[in-house]
Amino acid sequence: MTAPAITVHPQQTAVDAMRLMDEHGIICLPVVDYHGRLIGVLSRHDLIRVFVRADQDLADEIQHDLNHHFA
């Protein structure tokens, strides 16, 4: 673990988290709220899982987002 800990907030993107992990050579990031309280841990495995999905799952998610934002 680094000191001070390298953390992310829930509102940050997966790309932000991946960049931090890559820049600092770490495989897990604590997720903290704006008070600095731990609310979870994000691993490299969690991030990879976002991108390793069936095409139809991705298409469904994109369609859902489009419907939600432009409806």
C-alpha positions as CSV (number, residue, x, y, z in Angstrom):
1,M,0.0,0.0,0.0
2,T,1.2,3.5,-0.8
3,A,1.3,6.3,1.7
4,P,-0.7,8.3,1.4
5,A,-3.2,5.9,-0.2
6,I,-4.0,6.4,-3.9
7,T,-7.8,6.4,-4.0
8,V,-10.7,7.0,-6.4
9,H,-14.2,8.4,-5.8
10,P,-17.3,6.6,-7.1
11,Q,-18.0,9.3,-9.6
12,Q,-14.7,8.8,-11.4
13,T,-14.6,6.9,-14.6
14,A,-13.1,3.4,-15.1
15,V,-10.5,5.0,-17.4
16,D,-9.4,7.3,-14.5
17,A,-9.0,4.3,-12.3
18,M,-7.1,2.3,-14.9
19,R,-4.7,5.2,-15.5
20,L,-4.0,5.6,-11.8
21,M,-3.4,1.9,-11.5
22,D,-1.0,1.9,-14.4
23,E,0.8,5.1,-13.4
24,H,1.4,3.8,-9.9
25,G,1.9,0.1,-10.6
26,I,-0.9,-1.0,-8.3
27,I,-3.7,-3.6,-8.8
28,C,-6.3,-2.4,-6.3
29,L,-7.7,1.1,-5.5
30,P,-9.7,2.0,-2.4
31,V,-12.9,3.8,-3.3
32,V,-13.7,6.6,-0.8
33,D,-16.5,9.0,-0.4
34,Y,-15.9,12.8,-0.2
35,H,-15.3,12.5,3.6
36,G,-12.4,10.1,2.9
37,R,-14.3,7.0,4.3
38,L,-13.7,3.7,2.6
39,I,-16.7,2.5,0.7
40,G,-15.2,-0.2,-1.4
41,V,-12.2,-1.6,-3.3
42,L,-11.7,-1.6,-7.0
43,S,-9.4,-4.2,-8.5
44,R,-7.9,-4.7,-11.9
45,H,-10.2,-7.7,-12.4
46,D,-13.2,-5.5,-11.8
47,L,-12.1,-3.1,-14.5
48,I,-11.3,-5.8,-17.1
49,R,-14.7,-7.3,-16.5
50,V,-16.2,-4.1,-17.7
51,F,-14.7,-4.6,-21.2
52,V,-14.9,-8.3,-21.5
53,R,-18.6,-8.8,-22.2
54,A,-20.7,-10.1,-25.0
55,D,-21.5,-7.7,-27.8
56,Q,-25.2,-7.9,-27.1
57,D,-24.6,-6.9,-23.5
58,L,-22.7,-3.9,-24.6
59,A,-25.3,-3.0,-27.2
60,D,-28.1,-3.3,-24.6
61,E,-26.2,-1.1,-22.2
62,I,-25.6,1.6,-24.9
63,Q,-29.2,1.5,-25.9
64,H,-30.4,1.8,-22.3
65,D,-28.1,4.8,-21.8
66,L,-29.3,6.5,-25.0
67,N,-32.9,5.9,-24.0
68,H,-32.2,7.3,-20.5
69,H,-30.3,10.4,-21.6
70,F,-32.3,11.3,-24.7
71,A,-35.8,10.2,-23.8
